[in-house]
């Protein structure tokens, strides 16, 4: 609106023009120097759809990390009781119902309840991941 041409400049292209210690004045000076170079490459701004998709991927990554943490905790609790389950979501998903039904000799009722609660904690992010 004011006649300015706003452009994005990658930080890695500005770094060679930085002098000395990092502070706001020196950063601005390095940016001004880099922008004036005729061969400088700028980054295209992202559209609203691209930003939405990027946010979706970030949320999904966080949910996958939470699910992985819960699955690893279930596997660790079972391993403390001598029940080894292979790594991976599919292995635990297929083996857990059988373990909870047949291994009552090793797993106390309290531990069964804890593992069932954790399995519920893992299914909630799993459903949200599927939704995304």
Residue pairs with C-beta under 8 A, 6 or more apart in sequence:
6 45
7 35
7 42
7 43
8 42
8 43
8 44
8 45
9 31
9 34
9 35
9 40
9 42
9 43
10 41
10 43
13 34
13 40
13 41
14 27
14 30
14 31
14 34
15 30
16 34
17 29
17 30
17 31
17 33
17 34
18 26
18 27
18 30
19 26
19 29
19 30
20 26
34 40
46 54
56 132
59 132
60 129
60 132
63 125
63 128
63 129
63 132
64 125
64 129
66 125
67 89
67 122
67 125
67 126
67 129
70 118
70 121
70 122
70 125
71 89
71 92
71 122
73 118
74 92
74 96
74 115
74 118
74 119
74 122
75 85
75 87
75 92
77 111
77 114
77 115
77 118
78 84
78 85
78 99
78 115
79 85
81 103
81 106
81 107
81 111
82 106
83 99
83 103
83 106
83 107
85 91
85 92
85 95
85 96
85 99
86 92
86 95
96 115
96 119
99 107
100 107
100 112
100 115
100 116
104 112
107 115
